């Protein structure tokens, strides 16, 4: 870590272990995300179901909205679409603009940084693909990691953040159309980004015993055709606790159904047979570029 930076929690998708890797559509791998959340920097009530801050590692959220972000120059169009579709879901959850796409971080991607935390130094909120994941010092099993700086005022307000995605060990994109290789399994970019953006917005992991359908459950299915692109009513309540809500989004039941309909109502771990037409057809540009 660099001197002068105050680092918040380190989160992301981690560990699943298997032997004799078989990359084929018949396999279903459930990734454990436990151990990826630095509870020493999270709000002390984030893991206590009796606390009003349960599931919130940064209950004050971001100091300013919308959150300006850029994507690294090696993020391909399929990955950008998955990211923007995930952003659209979180914005529907609160009924307001949360993110503002500022374009490509020219000449910069995950491999431009010598380690994990150095990407925070430029004060740009970046979404980066790391083809050389090993230099982050995170295990090869880790799918992605979200890191952030807290504000000077307190440890529970987020100032800047980056998400780093592991493309060295995984194929990231639309799991409904991609195929695994002999060495890398497919990970649905939208499903993964939906979880990581939850962390970036200030949400913590929520056990299945408390909310079995939360995107913030500390597990994720990966593999061909495996997607989870929905938010639970609990996800909406928690993100609205931080950012409030506007208009129709305040009707949580209706909003959950709306997001579910847009996402094709794919359940967690459900294998969806690809029709060859890609994702659900959300307007990815409008998801982050408008207003």
N, C-alpha and C positions, 0 to 999 in steps of 0.2 A: 504494500500500500504506500502511496505517496504522502509525503509530509504536507500538511495543510488541507487535506481533504477529509471530510467526515463521512465515512461510509455507512450506509444503512445496511439493512439485512441483505444477505445473499440468498437468492431463491432461484428455483429452476427445477427442471425435471431430472430426477436421478433415481436411482440405481435399479437396473434389473440385470440379473446374472443368468446366463444359460451356457450350456456346453453344446458342442457339435451344432453350430449355427446352421439352421436350414431356412433359407430365405424363400419361402413360397407362400402362396395365398392361403394354404390350409392351416398355417400356424396362427395362433393368437397369443401375442405377448402382452402381458399387462405390466407396465413399468411402474415401479414404486417411486414416489417423489419424496419420501420421507428423508429427513436429514439434510434437506436443501434450504432450510429456512433458519436463519440465525435468530433464534428466539431471544438472545441477549440484547438485540437491538429492536425487537418487536415490542409493541405495547404489551405490558404484562397481562392484560386481560384477554389477549387475542386467542389464548388456548383454553380459557375458562368459559364453558357454556353458560354459566350464570352471570357473566359479565356483559354489560352493554357493548363492550368492545370485542366481543367474541368474533373471531374471523377477520379482525381488522389489525393489520400490523402497523398501519399508519392512519389512525382515525381522523387526522386533519387533512389527509389527501394532499393534493398539489397546491403550492402557494398561488399559482396563477393558472387559469384556463383560457383558451384551449391549450393543450400541450403540443408545442411545436416539435415535430420529429422529422428525421430524414432516414432514408434507407441507404445501406451501403451499395456500392456500385456493382457488387457481384450477386445481389439478390435478383433472381430471375422473375419474369412477369408472373409466372404461376405462383411463386412464393409471395410476391407483392399482393396478388389478388387474395390469397388466403389471409394475409395480414389485414388488409383493408376490410374484408368481410368480417373478421373478428372485431375490428374496431367498430364497425357498423352495429354489431350486436350490443356492445357496451353502451354505445350512444343511444340506441333504442331503449336500453334499460333505464336510462335517466331522462330521456326526452330532451337532451341538450347536446351541444357540441362539446366533446371532450378532447379531440385531437385535431391538429391542423398539419397536413402534409406539406413539408417544405422542400420536397424534391429529393434528388439523389445527392448523397455526400460524395461529391466528385473525387474520384481517385482514391477513395477510402473504402475499405471493407474490414471485416474482422481480422484478416491477416495483416492489416496495416499496423496493428498494435502488438507490442512485444509480449503483453500478458493480459490478464483479464481486466484488472482495474484501471489500467492506463487509458482505456477508452473514455473514462469519465472526465479526463482532464480538459477536453476541448469544450466542455459545457454545452455540447450538442446532444440532444436526446436521439440516440441512434438505434436502428434495428440492423444488426450485422450478421452476415453469414460467415462462419469460421470454417474454412477448409482445413486449416492447421489447428485443430481443436486442442491438441496435446499441450500447446504452449499456455493454455489457460490454467493448467494445473488441475483441471477438473477431470474426473475419470471419463473413460471412453463411453461409459454407460449413460452419462448425463446428456439429455436431449437439448436442453437450452438453459440459460441462466440469466436472471434479471438482477442487475445491480443498480444501486442508486446512492445519491448524496442527499442527506437531510439538510434542511435549511439551517441558517445560523440561529434562528429563533428557538427551535426545539427539535427533538429527535423524531417527532411524529408528523412532520410536514415534509413532503418530498420536494426537492429543488431541481434535480436533474436525474436522468436514469438512462440506462442502455439495456437492450436485450441482445444476447449473443446466442446464435443458433448453431448447433453442431452438425455440419454437413460432411465432416471427415468420416464419421461413423454411421451416418443415417442419410437416407434420401428424403428430402423435405419437399413437400408439394401437395398436390391433390391426390389423396389416397384412393379416390374413386377411379383414377385413370393411370396412376403410376404402377410400375412393377418393381419388385425387389430384385436385387442382384445377389450374387453368391456370397457377398461379404457385407452388404448393407441392407437393412430392413427399411421399408417405407414408413414415414411418419407424416400424418396429415398436418399440413402447415396451419390450416385454420383452427383445428382443434388445439394444437400446441400453442399457437399465438393467443387464442382465447384464454387459456390458463395463464400464460405469462403476462398478458396485459392486465389480468386481474391482479397479479402481484404488483405490477407497475402502478396501478391505480390505488394500491394500498390494502389489498385484500390478502389474507393469510390462508393457509390450508384449513379446510374444514373436513373432519372425519366423516366417513360414510354413515357412521352411527348417528350423526347429527343432521346430515343432509345428504341422502344417498345419491341424489341426482345433481349435486353441485359440480360445476366445472372446476371448482377449487378442491375437489377430493384429491388426496395424495396418491392417486393412481391414474394411469392413462393407458388405454389399449393402443397398440401400434400394429401396423401390418396393412397389407393390401385390402382396400375397401373398408377399413375400420375408421370410423369418424365419431366424434362427439362434439357437435357444433351448437349445442343448446345451453341456455342458462336456466337455473332453477329459480323458483320464487324466493328461495333463501338468498341466492346470489343477488337478486334485485333488491331485496330488503337491505342487504349489507352494503351494496354500492350506493344505494340511495341514502343510507345513513351518513355517508361521507359527503355526497355531492347533491343531495336532495333530488327532486324530480319536477318535471314540468309536463303539463297537459296530460295526454292519455297514458303516459308512462307511469303516472301515479296510481293507476289501476293495475296492480301487479299481476293479477290473474290474467287479464286481457293481454298485457304486454308479454308475459311468458308464452301465451298461445300464439301471439303474433310472431315472435322470434322463432318459435318452434315450427310454424308454418313456413316461414322464409327458409328455414334450414332443412326442410323436407322431413322434419320430425324424426331425425335419426337418433336412436338411443345410444347410450354409452356402450361401447363394445359391440354394437351391431355391425355385422358385415353387410355392406351394401354392394350389390352387383352393379358395376359401372355400365352406363349406357353409351359411353364413349363421348358424351357431350360435356364433360367437365363438371364444374361446381354448379350450384343452384341458380346461377344467373343473376345474382345481386349486382347492382350497379356499383362496382368497386370504386370507380372514380368518385361518385357522389358520397361514398362512405367516408372519405377523408378530405376530399379536395374542395367541396362546396362551402359556401359562406365562410 
